[in-house]
Amino acid sequence: GLLPLSAGLVDDPRCSLVHGDFFGLLAGDGFGPDVPPRCHAILVDIDHSPRWLLHPSHAGFYEPAGLRRVLDLLHPGGVFALWSDAPPDREFTTVMEGVFSSVAAHVVAFTNPYTQGESTNTVYVGIAEG
């Protein structure tokens, strides 16, 4: 209930919310016994950006091997989306292009209630070859 559209998402039986260490789960056998081995979408909002990490141990996730692990967990045609608080990062987009069949970096503008102005974020989207 924290997001305006979350009710429609979490009420969908195809949606699984997993409470855990994302990086630990990704390094293991997937997202747990209650989640199918392959997903249609993996949506990530953890670090501030691919360069501004909350912990140095996250760095490998933003490299080809880390993103290939995400790809392994997606159905063909599945979507990986990553929120970032920074402008689009061409170097990271290039890394994504080496893993996913289609990649885009979308700048999303929104009214920021804290600054009383407009802010922007970037959402990176990678599509698994389908």
N, CA, C and O atoms as CSV, one atom per row, in Angstrom:
chain,resi,resn,atom,element,x,y,z
A,1,GLY,N,N,0.795,-1.206,0.000
A,1,GLY,CA,C,0.000,0.000,0.000
A,1,GLY,C,C,0.833,1.263,0.000
A,1,GLY,O,O,0.284,2.357,0.129
A,2,LEU,N,N,2.130,1.145,-0.139
A,2,LEU,CA,C,2.967,2.342,-0.116
A,2,LEU,C,C,3.007,3.077,-1.452
A,2,LEU,O,O,3.327,4.265,-1.494
A,3,LEU,N,N,2.689,2.393,-2.530
A,3,LEU,CA,C,2.733,3.006,-3.851
A,3,LEU,C,C,1.320,3.134,-4.398
A,3,LEU,O,O,0.463,2.302,-4.099
A,4,PRO,N,N,1.067,4.174,-5.200
A,4,PRO,CA,C,-0.291,4.401,-5.701
A,4,PRO,C,C,-0.885,3.224,-6.465
A,4,PRO,O,O,-2.089,2.986,-6.371
A,5,LEU,N,N,-0.089,2.494,-7.204
A,5,LEU,CA,C,-0.625,1.399,-8.014
A,5,LEU,C,C,-0.346,0.024,-7.417
A,5,LEU,O,O,-0.571,-0.990,-8.077
A,6,SER,N,N,0.135,-0.023,-6.190
A,6,SER,CA,C,0.566,-1.312,-5.637
A,6,SER,C,C,-0.581,-2.292,-5.416
A,6,SER,O,O,-0.366,-3.499,-5.526
A,7,ALA,N,N,-1.766,-1.831,-5.116
A,7,ALA,CA,C,-2.875,-2.763,-4.864
A,7,ALA,C,C,-3.127,-3.647,-6.071
A,7,ALA,O,O,-3.293,-4.857,-5.917
A,8,GLY,N,N,-3.159,-3.084,-7.255
A,8,GLY,CA,C,-3.373,-3.877,-8.462
A,8,GLY,C,C,-2.252,-4.864,-8.716
A,8,GLY,O,O,-2.480,-5.950,-9.249
A,9,LEU,N,N,-1.055,-4.492,-8.339
A,9,LEU,CA,C,0.095,-5.368,-8.536
A,9,LEU,C,C,0.093,-6.516,-7.537
A,9,LEU,O,O,0.179,-7.680,-7.929
A,10,VAL,N,N,-0.003,-6.203,-6.265
A,10,VAL,CA,C,0.104,-7.255,-5.247
A,10,VAL,C,C,-1.121,-8.158,-5.196
A,10,VAL,O,O,-1.035,-9.275,-4.686
A,11,ASP,N,N,-2.252,-7.704,-5.707
A,11,ASP,CA,C,-3.442,-8.545,-5.749
A,11,ASP,C,C,-3.409,-9.546,-6.913
A,11,ASP,O,O,-4.215,-10.475,-6.954
A,12,ASP,N,N,-2.488,-9.358,-7.846
A,12,ASP,CA,C,-2.367,-10.252,-8.993
A,12,ASP,C,C,-1.681,-11.539,-8.542
A,12,ASP,O,O,-0.585,-11.481,-7.985
A,13,PRO,N,N,-2.297,-12.696,-8.770
A,13,PRO,CA,C,-1.703,-13.950,-8.287
A,13,PRO,C,C,-0.351,-14.260,-8.928
A,13,PRO,O,O,0.388,-15.104,-8.421
A,14,ARG,N,N,-0.019,-13.595,-10.028
A,14,ARG,CA,C,1.284,-13.821,-10.664
A,14,ARG,C,C,2.403,-13.054,-9.980
A,14,ARG,O,O,3.574,-13.256,-10.301
A,15,CYS,N,N,2.064,-12.181,-9.047
A,15,CYS,CA,C,3.050,-11.339,-8.369
A,15,CYS,C,C,3.540,-12.011,-7.090
A,15,CYS,O,O,2.749,-12.511,-6.291
A,16,SER,N,N,4.841,-12.011,-6.915
A,16,SER,CA,C,5.445,-12.506,-5.683
A,16,SER,C,C,6.322,-11.413,-5.102
A,16,SER,O,O,7.177,-10.859,-5.794
A,17,LEU,N,N,6.113,-11.106,-3.844
A,17,LEU,CA,C,6.984,-10.182,-3.137
A,17,LEU,C,C,7.826,-11.018,-2.186
A,17,LEU,O,O,7.294,-11.777,-1.376
A,18,VAL,N,N,9.126,-10.876,-2.288
A,18,VAL,CA,C,10.039,-11.697,-1.499
A,18,VAL,C,C,10.811,-10.768,-0.573
A,18,VAL,O,O,11.447,-9.813,-1.020
A,19,HIS,N,N,10.750,-11.056,0.713
A,19,HIS,CA,C,11.518,-10.299,1.701
A,19,HIS,C,C,12.808,-11.060,1.945
A,19,HIS,O,O,12.791,-12.184,2.447
A,20,GLY,N,N,13.914,-10.449,1.591
A,20,GLY,CA,C,15.185,-11.123,1.772
A,20,GLY,C,C,16.317,-10.308,1.192
A,20,GLY,O,O,16.109,-9.199,0.701
A,21,ASP,N,N,17.489,-10.849,1.249
A,21,ASP,CA,C,18.680,-10.224,0.691
A,21,ASP,C,C,18.702,-10.513,-0.806
A,21,ASP,O,O,19.027,-11.625,-1.222
A,22,PHE,N,N,18.357,-9.519,-1.611
A,22,PHE,CA,C,18.268,-9.702,-3.061
A,22,PHE,C,C,19.555,-10.296,-3.625
A,22,PHE,O,O,19.514,-11.246,-4.406
A,23,PHE,N,N,20.694,-9.738,-3.230
A,23,PHE,CA,C,21.964,-10.194,-3.775
A,23,PHE,C,C,22.272,-11.630,-3.329
A,23,PHE,O,O,22.834,-12.407,-4.101
A,24,GLY,N,N,21.918,-11.979,-2.120
A,24,GLY,CA,C,22.090,-13.341,-1.638
A,24,GLY,C,C,21.197,-14.313,-2.381
A,24,GLY,O,O,21.641,-15.396,-2.762
A,25,LEU,N,N,19.940,-13.939,-2.594
A,25,LEU,CA,C,19.010,-14.795,-3.326
A,25,LEU,C,C,19.469,-14.974,-4.763
A,25,LEU,O,O,19.400,-16.072,-5.315
A,26,LEU,N,N,19.937,-13.889,-5.366
A,26,LEU,CA,C,20.404,-13.937,-6.749
A,26,LEU,C,C,21.607,-14.859,-6.889
A,26,LEU,O,O,21.739,-15.556,-7.895
A,27,ALA,N,N,22.474,-14.871,-5.901
A,27,ALA,CA,C,23.666,-15.724,-5.931
A,27,ALA,C,C,23.324,-17.187,-5.658
A,27,ALA,O,O,24.123,-18.072,-5.964
A,28,GLY,N,N,22.150,-17.454,-5.087
A,28,GLY,CA,C,21.742,-18.819,-4.763
A,28,GLY,C,C,20.950,-19.453,-5.882
A,28,GLY,O,O,21.287,-19.321,-7.058
A,29,ASP,N,N,19.890,-20.143,-5.497
A,29,ASP,CA,C,19.067,-20.885,-6.454
A,29,ASP,C,C,17.850,-20.109,-6.939
A,29,ASP,O,O,16.928,-20.712,-7.488
A,30,GLY,N,N,17.820,-18.830,-6.759
A,30,GLY,CA,C,16.674,-18.046,-7.179
A,30,GLY,C,C,16.012,-17.382,-5.989
A,30,GLY,O,O,16.633,-17.202,-4.941
A,31,PHE,N,N,14.775,-17.025,-6.150
A,31,PHE,CA,C,14.089,-16.189,-5.171
A,31,PHE,C,C,13.301,-16.963,-4.129
A,31,PHE,O,O,12.487,-16.379,-3.413
A,32,GLY,N,N,13.526,-18.255,-4.031
A,32,GLY,CA,C,12.882,-19.031,-2.980
A,32,GLY,C,C,11.846,-19.998,-3.506
A,32,GLY,O,O,11.497,-19.959,-4.686
A,33,PRO,N,N,11.346,-20.876,-2.632
A,33,PRO,CA,C,10.435,-21.947,-3.052
A,33,PRO,C,C,9.059,-21.462,-3.485
A,33,PRO,O,O,8.349,-22.185,-4.183
A,34,ASP,N,N,8.666,-20.257,-3.088
A,34,ASP,CA,C,7.340,-19.761,-3.446
A,34,ASP,C,C,7.328,-18.981,-4.756
A,34,ASP,O,O,6.283,-18.487,-5.177
A,35,VAL,N,N,8.489,-18.870,-5.401
A,35,VAL,CA,C,8.610,-18.118,-6.651
A,35,VAL,C,C,9.039,-19.087,-7.745
A,35,VAL,O,O,9.972,-19.866,-7.551
A,36,PRO,N,N,8.364,-19.046,-8.902
A,36,PRO,CA,C,8.770,-19.935,-9.999
A,36,PRO,C,C,10.249,-19.722,-10.351
A,36,PRO,O,O,10.800,-18.656,-10.076
A,37,PRO,N,N,10.891,-20.725,-10.953
A,37,PRO,CA,C,12.315,-20.606,-11.272
A,37,PRO,C,C,12.623,-19.530,-12.313
A,37,PRO,O,O,13.752,-19.045,-12.395
A,38,ARG,N,N,11.632,-19.165,-13.097
A,38,ARG,CA,C,11.804,-18.073,-14.073
A,38,ARG,C,C,10.678,-17.063,-13.890
A,38,ARG,O,O,9.534,-17.427,-13.618
A,39,CYS,N,N,11.021,-15.805,-14.043
A,39,CYS,CA,C,10.071,-14.712,-13.831
A,39,CYS,C,C,9.802,-13.980,-15.138
A,39,CYS,O,O,10.616,-14.013,-16.061
A,40,HIS,N,N,8.668,-13.330,-15.206
A,40,HIS,CA,C,8.348,-12.483,-16.355
A,40,HIS,C,C,8.933,-11.085,-16.173
A,40,HIS,O,O,9.195,-10.385,-17.151
A,41,ALA,N,N,9.135,-10.687,-14.930
A,41,ALA,CA,C,9.728,-9.370,-14.658
A,41,ALA,C,C,10.495,-9.427,-13.339
A,41,ALA,O,O,10.056,-10.045,-12.368
A,42,ILE,N,N,11.634,-8.775,-13.331
A,42,ILE,CA,C,12.408,-8.572,-12.112
A,42,ILE,C,C,12.653,-7.076,-12.011
A,42,ILE,O,O,13.321,-6.482,-12.856
A,43,LEU,N,N,12.098,-6.475,-10.956
A,43,LEU,CA,C,12.142,-5.028,-10.771
A,43,LEU,C,C,12.990,-4.724,-9.549
A,43,LEU,O,O,12.706,-5.221,-8.459
A,44,VAL,N,N,14.034,-3.907,-9.719
A,44,VAL,CA,C,15.010,-3.685,-8.656
A,44,VAL,C,C,15.121,-2.197,-8.325
A,44,VAL,O,O,15.268,-1.352,-9.207
A,45,ASP,N,N,15.047,-1.906,-7.029
A,45,ASP,CA,C,15.257,-0.553,-6.507
A,45,ASP,C,C,16.000,-0.715,-5.183
A,45,ASP,O,O,15.387,-0.758,-4.117
A,46,ILE,N,N,17.335,-0.806,-5.265
A,46,ILE,CA,C,18.122,-1.040,-4.056
A,46,ILE,C,C,19.149,0.073,-3.863
A,46,ILE,O,O,19.067,0.839,-2.902
A,47,ASP,N,N,20.114,0.161,-4.776
A,47,ASP,CA,C,21.161,1.175,-4.665
A,47,ASP,C,C,20.673,2.499,-5.236
A,47,ASP,O,O,19.646,2.551,-5.913
A,48,HIS,N,N,21.407,3.556,-4.963
A,48,HIS,CA,C,21.022,4.871,-5.488
A,48,HIS,C,C,21.215,4.925,-7.001
A,48,HIS,O,O,20.452,5.588,-7.703
A,49,SER,N,N,22.228,4.233,-7.499
A,49,SER,CA,C,22.499,4.146,-8.929
A,49,SER,C,C,23.504,3.012,-9.136
A,49,SER,O,O,24.028,2.472,-8.162
A,50,PRO,N,N,23.779,2.644,-10.388
A,50,PRO,CA,C,24.793,1.613,-10.623
A,50,PRO,C,C,26.191,2.022,-10.147
A,50,PRO,O,O,27.064,1.163,-10.017
A,51,ARG,N,N,26.418,3.283,-9.890
A,51,ARG,CA,C,27.727,3.768,-9.419
A,51,ARG,C,C,27.711,4.178,-7.944
A,51,ARG,O,O,28.740,4.115,-7.272
A,52,TRP,N,N,26.555,4.593,-7.446
A,52,TRP,CA,C,26.420,5.068,-6.065
A,52,TRP,C,C,25.732,3.957,-5.267
A,52,TRP,O,O,24.508,3.931,-5.134
A,53,LEU,N,N,26.546,3.046,-4.743
A,53,LEU,CA,C,26.056,1.828,-4.098
A,53,LEU,C,C,25.872,2.025,-2.601
A,53,LEU,O,O,26.602,2.790,-1.970
A,54,LEU,N,N,24.904,1.338,-2.047
A,54,LEU,CA,C,24.720,1.366,-0.601
A,54,LEU,C,C,25.786,0.539,0.108
A,54,LEU,O,O,26.090,0.786,1.275
A,55,HIS,N,N,26.358,-0.449,-0.595
A,55,HIS,CA,C,27.436,-1.254,-0.012
A,55,HIS,C,C,28.355,-1.711,-1.150
A,55,HIS,O,O,27.864,-2.094,-2.212
A,56,PRO,N,N,29.665,-1.678,-0.953
A,56,PRO,CA,C,30.598,-2.095,-2.012
A,56,PRO,C,C,30.375,-3.516,-2.523
A,56,PRO,O,O,30.712,-3.818,-3.668
A,57,SER,N,N,29.817,-4.384,-1.697
A,57,SER,CA,C,29.585,-5.771,-2.128
A,57,SER,C,C,28.551,-5.876,-3.248
A,57,SER,O,O,28.429,-6.934,-3.865
A,58,HIS,N,N,27.818,-4.825,-3.520
A,58,HIS,CA,C,26.801,-4.844,-4.577
A,58,HIS,C,C,27.399,-4.636,-5.967
A,58,HIS,O,O,26.722,-4.878,-6.966
A,59,ALA,N,N,28.646,-4.195,-6.051
A,59,ALA,CA,C,29.239,-3.779,-7.327
A,59,ALA,C,C,29.152,-4.845,-8.412
A,59,ALA,O,O,28.885,-4.516,-9.568
A,60,GLY,N,N,29.368,-6.103,-8.074
A,60,GLY,CA,C,29.355,-7.170,-9.065
A,60,GLY,C,C,28.020,-7.351,-9.764
A,60,GLY,O,O,27.969,-7.852,-10.887
A,61,PHE,N,N,26.947,-6.949,-9.113
A,61,PHE,CA,C,25.622,-7.072,-9.719
A,61,PHE,C,C,25.519,-6.248,-10.997
A,61,PHE,O,O,24.806,-6.636,-11.923
A,62,TYR,N,N,26.211,-5.130,-11.062
A,62,TYR,CA,C,26.118,-4.200,-12.188
A,62,TYR,C,C,27.105,-4.510,-13.302
A,62,TYR,O,O,27.228,-3.743,-14.258
A,63,GLU,N,N,27.804,-5.622,-13.183
A,63,GLU,CA,C,28.746,-6.090,-14.194
A,63,GLU,C,C,28.065,-7.179,-15.028
A,63,GLU,O,O,27.004,-7.672,-14.645
A,64,PRO,N,N,28.668,-7.564,-16.174
A,64,PRO,CA,C,28.018,-8.569,-17.038
A,64,PRO,C,C,27.617,-9.857,-16.318
A,64,PRO,O,O,26.514,-10.355,-16.544
A,65,ALA,N,N,28.469,-10.408,-15.464
A,65,ALA,CA,C,28.125,-11.672,-14.792
A,65,ALA,C,C,26.907,-11.514,-13.889
A,65,ALA,O,O,26.059,-12.405,-13.848
A,66,GLY,N,N,26.802,-10.413,-13.173
A,66,GLY,CA,C,25.650,-10.178,-12.303
A,66,GLY,C,C,24.360,-10.031,-13.084
A,66,GLY,O,O,23.320,-10.563,-12.697
A,67,LEU,N,N,24.436,-9.303,-14.189
A,67,LEU,CA,C,23.234,-9.117,-15.016
A,67,LEU,C,C,22.865,-10.394,-15.759
A,67,LEU,O,O,21.687,-10.646,-16.014
A,68,ARG,N,N,23.867,-11.206,-16.109
A,68,ARG,CA,C,23.547,-12.500,-16.738
A,68,ARG,C,C,22.799,-13.398,-15.761
A,68,ARG,O,O,21.961,-14.196,-16.182
A,69,ARG,N,N,23.081,-13.286,-14.477
A,69,ARG,CA,C,22.347,-14.075,-13.480
A,69,ARG,C,C,20.875,-13.672,-13.477
A,69,ARG,O,O,19.997,-14.526,-13.359
A,70,VAL,N,N,20.602,-12.374,-13.606
A,70,VAL,CA,C,19.222,-11.905,-13.713
A,70,VAL,C,C,18.595,-12.484,-14.980
A,70,VAL,O,O,17.470,-12.982,-14.951
A,71,LEU,N,N,19.327,-12.416,-16.086
A,71,LEU,CA,C,18.829,-12.944,-17.351
A,71,LEU,C,C,18.460,-14.419,-17.221
A,71,LEU,O,O,17.446,-14.855,-17.767
A,72,ASP,N,N,19.278,-15.192,-16.499
A,72,ASP,CA,C,19.000,-16.620,-16.293
A,72,ASP,C,C,17.685,-16.862,-15.564
A,72,ASP,O,O,17.098,-17.937,-15.692
A,73,LEU,N,N,17.217,-15.882,-14.805
A,73,LEU,CA,C,15.986,-16.029,-14.028
A,73,LEU,C,C,14.757,-15.479,-14.750
A,73,LEU,O,O,13.655,-15.495,-14.202
A,74,LEU,N,N,14.942,-14.992,-15.980
A,74,LEU,CA,C,13.828,-14.431,-16.750
A,74,LEU,C,C,13.350,-15.397,-17.831
A,74,LEU,O,O,14.143,-16.116,-18.439
A,75,HIS,N,N,12.035,-15.395,-18.054
A,75,HIS,CA,C,11.469,-16.077,-19.214
A,75,HIS,C,C,11.957,-15.369,-20.470
A,75,HIS,O,O,12.322,-14.196,-20.402
A,76,PRO,N,N,11.974,-16.055,-21.630
A,76,PRO,CA,C,12.229,-15.347,-22.879
A,76,PRO,C,C,11.221,-14.196,-23.026
A,76,PRO,O,O,10.022,-14.382,-22.821
A,77,GLY,N,N,11.710,-13.041,-23.372
A,77,GLY,CA,C,10.855,-11.858,-23.476
A,77,GLY,C,C,10.613,-11.176,-22.144
A,77,GLY,O,O,9.930,-10.153,-22.086
A,78,GLY,N,N,11.168,-11.735,-21.061
A,78,GLY,CA,C,10.995,-11.147,-19.736
A,78,GLY,C,C,11.711,-9.804,-19.603
A,78,GLY,O,O,12.592,-9.466,-20.393
A,79,VAL,N,N,11.309,-9.056,-18.585
A,79,VAL,CA,C,11.794,-7.686,-18.403
A,79,VAL,C,C,12.554,-7.546,-17.094
A,79,VAL,O,O,12.095,-7.989,-16.041
A,80,PHE,N,N,13.716,-6.929,-17.178
A,80,PHE,CA,C,14.473,-6.487,-16.008
A,80,PHE,C,C,14.411,-4.969,-15.997
A,80,PHE,O,O,14.717,-4.325,-17.001
A,81,ALA,N,N,14.014,-4.395,-14.864
A,81,ALA,CA,C,13.985,-2.934,-14.741
A,81,ALA,C,C,14.720,-2.542,-13.470
A,81,ALA,O,O,14.577,-3.179,-12.427
A,82,LEU,N,N,15.503,-1.487,-13.578
A,82,LEU,CA,C,16.330,-1.012,-12.479
A,82,LEU,C,C,16.122,0.482,-12.307
A,82,LEU,O,O,16.333,1.256,-13.241
A,83,TRP,N,N,15.707,0.887,-11.109
A,83,TRP,CA,C,15.550,2.297,-10.767
A,83,TRP,C,C,16.903,2.873,-10.390
A,83,TRP,O,O,17.707,2.203,-9.741
A,84,SER,N,N,17.161,4.115,-10.793
A,84,SER,CA,C,18.382,4.829,-10.437
A,84,SER,C,C,18.045,6.280,-10.144
A,84,SER,O,O,17.199,6.880,-10.807
A,85,ASP,N,N,18.713,6.834,-9.149
A,85,ASP,CA,C,18.520,8.229,-8.771
A,85,ASP,C,C,19.402,9.170,-9.592
A,85,ASP,O,O,19.354,10.384,-9.394
A,86,ALA,N,N,20.199,8.632,-10.501
A,86,ALA,CA,C,21.140,9.431,-11.281
A,86,ALA,C,C,20.692,9.522,-12.741
A,86,ALA,O,O,19.853,8.739,-13.187
A,87,PRO,N,N,21.251,10.470,-13.475
A,87,PRO,CA,C,20.971,10.531,-14.921
A,87,PRO,C,C,21.454,9.252,-15.606
A,87,PRO,O,O,22.226,8.495,-15.016
A,88,PRO,N,N,21.014,9.001,-16.837
A,88,PRO,CA,C,21.445,7.797,-17.536
A,88,PRO,C,C,22.974,7.698,-17.592
A,88,PRO,O,O,23.676,8.685,-17.813
A,89,ASP,N,N,23.449,6.498,-17.390
A,89,ASP,CA,C,24.879,6.198,-17.341
A,89,ASP,C,C,25.202,5.374,-18.592
A,89,ASP,O,O,24.831,4.204,-18.680
A,90,ARG,N,N,25.890,5.983,-19.553
A,90,ARG,CA,C,26.163,5.314,-20.831
A,90,ARG,C,C,26.987,4.036,-20.625
A,90,ARG,O,O,26.754,3.033,-21.301
A,91,GLU,N,N,27.930,4.068,-19.712
A,91,GLU,CA,C,28.767,2.894,-19.462
A,91,GLU,C,C,27.925,1.718,-18.963
A,91,GLU,O,O,28.122,0.581,-19.393
A,92,PHE,N,N,26.988,1.995,-18.056
A,92,PHE,CA,C,26.132,0.922,-17.558
A,92,PHE,C,C,25.188,0.432,-18.655
A,92,PHE,O,O,24.936,-0.768,-18.760
A,93,THR,N,N,24.669,1.340,-19.464
A,93,THR,CA,C,23.800,0.939,-20.573
A,93,THR,C,C,24.558,0.004,-21.522
A,93,THR,O,O,23.988,-0.963,-22.027
A,94,THR,N,N,25.829,0.289,-21.763
A,94,THR,CA,C,26.651,-0.566,-22.620
A,94,THR,C,C,26.808,-1.957,-22.012
A,94,THR,O,O,26.745,-2.957,-22.728
A,95,VAL,N,N,27.011,-2.027,-20.699
A,95,VAL,CA,C,27.091,-3.332,-20.024
A,95,VAL,C,C,25.778,-4.081,-20.224
A,95,VAL,O,O,25.789,-5.268,-20.550
A,96,MET,N,N,24.655,-3.408,-20.034
A,96,MET,CA,C,23.349,-4.058,-20.218
A,96,MET,C,C,23.169,-4.553,-21.652
A,96,MET,O,O,22.615,-5.630,-21.874
A,97,GLU,N,N,23.634,-3.771,-22.623
A,97,GLU,CA,C,23.491,-4.156,-24.031
A,97,GLU,C,C,24.251,-5.437,-24.355
A,97,GLU,O,O,23.898,-6.139,-25.303
A,98,GLY,N,N,25.278,-5.749,-23.589
A,98,GLY,CA,C,26.012,-6.989,-23.777
A,98,GLY,C,C,25.306,-8.201,-23.191
A,98,GLY,O,O,25.738,-9.334,-23.400
A,99,VAL,N,N,24.225,-7.971,-22.460
A,99,VAL,CA,C,23.512,-9.064,-21.791
A,99,VAL,C,C,22.097,-9.242,-22.333
A,99,VAL,O,O,21.673,-10.364,-22.606
A,100,PHE,N,N,21.370,-8.145,-22.487
A,100,PHE,CA,C,19.959,-8.195,-22.883
A,100,PHE,C,C,19.805,-7.906,-24.373
A,100,PHE,O,O,20.644,-7.232,-24.972
A,101,SER,N,N,18.727,-8.421,-24.968
A,101,SER,CA,C,18.517,-8.236,-26.411
A,101,SER,C,C,18.032,-6.830,-26.749
A,101,SER,O,O,18.228,-6.358,-27.869
A,102,SER,N,N,17.414,-6.174,-25.810
A,102,SER,CA,C,16.936,-4.804,-26.009
A,102,SER,C,C,17.141,-4.045,-24.704
A,102,SER,O,O,16.827,-4.552,-23.627
A,103,VAL,N,N,17.673,-2.818,-24.808
A,103,VAL,CA,C,17.972,-2.019,-23.618
A,103,VAL,C,C,17.544,-0.579,-23.857
A,103,VAL,O,O,17.714,-0.040,-24.951
A,104,ALA,N,N,16.986,0.038,-22.819
A,104,ALA,CA,C,16.637,1.459,-22.867
A,104,ALA,C,C,16.831,2.064,-21.489
A,104,ALA,O,O,16.678,1.386,-20.473
A,105,ALA,N,N,17.167,3.332,-21.464
A,105,ALA,CA,C,17.243,4.095,-20.215
A,105,ALA,C,C,16.203,5.203,-20.319
A,105,ALA,O,O,16.334,6.101,-21.152
A,106,HIS,N,N,15.179,5.147,-19.485
A,106,HIS,CA,C,14.078,6.104,-19.513
A,106,HIS,C,C,14.234,7.106,-18.372
A,106,HIS,O,O,14.368,6.718,-17.211
A,107,VAL,N,N,14.217,8.385,-18.705
A,107,VAL,CA,C,14.235,9.423,-17.682
A,107,VAL,C,C,12.788,9.708,-17.306
A,107,VAL,O,O,11.954,10.002,-18.162
A,108,VAL,N,N,12.507,9.615,-16.012
A,108,VAL,CA,C,11.151,9.815,-15.494
A,108,VAL,C,C,11.153,11.071,-14.638
A,108,VAL,O,O,11.871,11.156,-13.642
A,109,ALA,N,N,10.347,12.039,-15.032
A,109,ALA,CA,C,10.215,13.285,-14.270
A,109,ALA,C,C,8.983,13.190,-13.373
A,109,ALA,O,O,7.968,12.610,-13.758
A,110,PHE,N,N,9.081,13.766,-12.174
A,110,PHE,CA,C,7.957,13.727,-11.249
A,110,PHE,C,C,8.023,14.921,-10.311
A,110,PHE,O,O,9.091,15.492,-10.088
A,111,THR,N,N,6.884,15.287,-9.770
A,111,THR,CA,C,6.830,16.344,-8.769
A,111,THR,C,C,7.352,15.784,-7.459
A,111,THR,O,O,6.845,14.780,-6.957
A,112,ASN,N,N,8.357,16.430,-6.912
A,112,ASN,CA,C,8.985,15.968,-5.692
A,112,ASN,C,C,8.396,16.728,-4.504
A,112,ASN,O,O,8.620,17.932,-4.380
A,113,PRO,N,N,7.645,16.052,-3.628
A,113,PRO,CA,C,7.014,16.753,-2.510
A,113,PRO,C,C,8.021,17.289,-1.487
A,113,PRO,O,O,7.690,18.179,-0.704
A,114,TYR,N,N,9.235,16.758,-1.490
A,114,TYR,CA,C,10.237,17.206,-0.524
A,114,TYR,C,C,10.928,18.492,-0.969
A,114,TYR,O,O,11.254,19.350,-0.148
A,115,THR,N,N,11.148,18.615,-2.274
A,115,THR,CA,C,11.823,19.817,-2.788
A,115,THR,C,C,10.838,20.847,-3.322
A,115,THR,O,O,11.214,21.982,-3.617
A,116,GLN,N,N,9.573,20.447,-3.447
A,116,GLN,CA,C,8.534,21.303,-4.030
A,116,GLN,C,C,8.838,21.648,-5.483
A,116,GLN,O,O,8.320,22.634,-6.006
A,117,GLY,N,N,9.659,20.860,-6.127
A,117,GLY,CA,C,10.014,21.063,-7.528
A,117,GLY,C,C,9.912,19.767,-8.289
A,117,GLY,O,O,9.329,18.792,-7.816
A,118,GLU,N,N,10.487,19.768,-9.470
A,118,GLU,CA,C,10.498,18.573,-10.291
A,118,GLU,C,C,11.832,17.850,-10.114
A,118,GLU,O,O,12.886,18.484,-10.073
A,119,SER,N,N,11.781,16.538,-10.012
A,119,SER,CA,C,12.978,15.704,-9.946
A,119,SER,C,C,12.918,14.703,-11.084
A,119,SER,O,O,11.862,14.480,-11.677
A,120,THR,N,N,14.053,14.106,-11.380
A,120,THR,CA,C,14.096,13.055,-12.392
A,120,THR,C,C,14.859,11.860,-11.851
A,120,THR,O,O,15.778,12.001,-11.044
A,121,ASN,N,N,14.470,10.712,-12.298
A,121,ASN,CA,C,15.163,9.462,-12.034
A,121,ASN,C,C,15.328,8.755,-13.376
A,121,ASN,O,O,14.737,9.157,-14.379
A,122,THR,N,N,16.124,7.715,-13.383
A,122,THR,CA,C,16.295,6.899,-14.580
A,122,THR,C,C,15.802,5.491,-14.268
A,122,THR,O,O,16.068,4.951,-13.195
A,123,VAL,N,N,15.087,4.913,-15.209
A,123,VAL,CA,C,14.703,3.512,-15.117
A,123,VAL,C,C,15.321,2.811,-16.328
A,123,VAL,O,O,14.982,3.089,-17.478
A,124,TYR,N,N,16.238,1.894,-16.024
A,124,TYR,CA,C,16.862,1.073,-17.062
A,124,TYR,C,C,15.980,-0.137,-17.297
A,124,TYR,O,O,15.487,-0.745,-16.347
A,125,VAL,N,N,15.780,-0.487,-18.550
A,125,VAL,CA,C,14.950,-1.636,-18.884
A,125,VAL,C,C,15.731,-2.527,-19.850
A,125,VAL,O,O,16.216,-2.074,-20.886
A,126,GLY,N,N,15.837,-3.794,-19.486
A,126,GLY,CA,C,16.456,-4.789,-20.349
A,126,GLY,C,C,15.465,-5.898,-20.636
A,126,GLY,O,O,14.775,-6.370,-19.733
A,127,ILE,N,N,15.392,-6.315,-21.894
A,127,ILE,CA,C,14.467,-7.368,-22.309
A,127,ILE,C,C,15.280,-8.615,-22.661
A,127,ILE,O,O,16.251,-8.549,-23.415
A,128,ALA,N,N,14.864,-9.742,-22.103
A,128,ALA,CA,C,15.500,-11.019,-22.432
A,128,ALA,C,C,15.095,-11.449,-23.837
A,128,ALA,O,O,13.941,-11.287,-24.236
A,129,GLU,N,N,16.032,-11.987,-24.572
A,129,GLU,CA,C,15.726,-12.416,-25.925
A,129,GLU,C,C,14.545,-13.377,-25.887
A,129,GLU,O,O,14.495,-14.289,-25.062
A,130,GLY,N,N,13.608,-13.159,-26.781
A,130,GLY,CA,C,12.411,-13.972,-26.766
A,130,GLY,C,C,12.181,-14.589,-28.067
A,130,GLY,O,O,11.204,-15.318,-28.240
